[in-house]
Amino acid sequence: MNYHQYYPVDVINGPGTRATLFVAGCSHQCRGCYNQSTWDPRSGHLFDKQMEDQIIADLTDTRIKRRGLSLSGGDPFFPGNLAAVKQLLERIKAEAPGKDIWLWTGYTLDELSGEQQALLPLIDVLVDGKFEQTQADPSLTFRGSANQVIHYLHVNDI
């Protein structure tokens, strides 16, 4: 998996202070996407163990308390990203317990493959659906267009 940007401190992409990772790779290619540079899965930087370790270190840093991790892109559910995303999420659950995980995907819940669905127990909040330029609304919280849905999968765990 490759990634484009990592923000160790972010207050825009989800509630509270968070860490945010924008991965590379997206097959949806939504018209009006503000992150078109992330579509190519070969673009950006290699997501390696050092980057994974940095995210864990940031999430467990007591000097700047982060509520959790936000994963966007590109699309974290892009098939080529699933193994690395799963490994990262499993490490977060094991090494940074209590941190919530938000994930944005262009797939809707009913479109998820079995491999994508297998990651749902590791995700607290899923924002699903392609960005639809005709339904774009800058007043929406944590989503770009009205068709996108915020699913609170594990609210009691947050």
N, C-alpha and C positions, 0 to 999 in steps of 0.2 A: 504494500500500500504506500502511496505517496500522500503528502499533505502540502497545503499551500501556506497556511498561516496558523500559528499558535499564539494565543494571547494568554499569558499566565494570570493576568488580572483583567476581568471583563465584567461590566455591569449592564450590558445591553442584551446579550443573547441568553436570556433566561433570568429567573429571579435571583436577587442577591448578588454577592460577589462570587465570581466563578472563574474557572479556567475554560477556554474555548479552543477547540481544534477544528479547522476547516480542512477536510480531506479532499483528495483529487479523485475524479472519476464520477461521471454522471451520464446516464443514457437518456434522460428525459429531455434535456436541451429545451427547457421552457422558454418561450418567447418572452423577452423582457427581463430575463434572469440578470441579476446584478453581479453574479459571480461566474460568468461564462468562462473565465480563465481556468476554472477548476474542472471543466468537463472532461478533459483528456486525462485518463488515469496515469499516464506517464509524465505528466507535468508536475511541477513543484519539487519537493524534496523527499527523499526516502524517509519513511517512518521507520526508525530503527529502535533498538533497545535503549539507546541513550535518550531518545525523545520520549519513549514510554516511561523510562525512569524519571525524567524531568517532570512529567505530568504527575506521577505518583508523589514525588517530592513536593511539588507545589500544592497538591491537594492535602498533604499532611503537614504542611508548614503552619506552625502555630502563630507566627508573626503576622501573617495575613490570612485570616480565616476565610476559606472559600466554602460556599454551600455545596458546590459540586462541579461537574463537568458538562459542558454543552458540546455536542458533536453535530457539525453541519458540513457543508461542502459547496460543491460536489454533492455526493450522496453517500453517507456512511453505509447504506444498504446496497450500494453498487456491488454486484457479485464478487468482483475482485478485491473488495475491501473487507468482506465478512470475516475471514480468519483473523486478520489483524485487529479488527474492531472487537471481536469476541475475546481475544486474548487480553486486550486493554481493559475491557469492561470487567472481566473476571478478576484481573489484578486489582482494579479499583475496589470491587466489592470485598476482596480479601484483605487488602492492605490499607484502604482508606474507608473503613466502614462508616456508614452514616452519611456519606456524600451522595447526593442525588445525581442522576444522569438524565439529561434531556437529549433527545436525538431528533433531528429533522430529516425527513425523507420525502422524495417525490412519489413514492409508492403509497397507496392507501392500505389500510389494514387488510382488506379483503383481497388485495393483490399480492400480498407477501408470500414468497416461496416458503417451503418448510425450513430451509436453512436460515432465512431471515426471521421467521417466526420463533426459531429456537433462541434468538437473542432477546426476545421480549421480556423474559423473566429478569434480565439484567438491566432493563431500562425502566426508569420511573415515569417519565413523561415522553410520549411520542407525538410529534407534530407531523401529520401526514398530508399527502396530496401535492400534486404539482402546483407550481406557481402559475396562476392564470391571470395574465395581464388584464383581461377584461373585468376581472373581479378584484383587482389590486385596490388596497385601501390602507394608506399610511397610518390610519388611526387604530388599526388592529394591534393588539398586544401579542408579541411573539410569533406572528405569522404575517405573510405578505399579501395574501389574497383570501377573500371570504370563503372560498371552497375548502381551504385547509382546516383541519380539525386538530384540536389539542386533546389528546387522550391521556388522562391521568391513570396510568396502569397500576401503579403501586403507591397511591397517595398515602396510605397509612405508614409506609416505610420511610417517607420523607421527613 
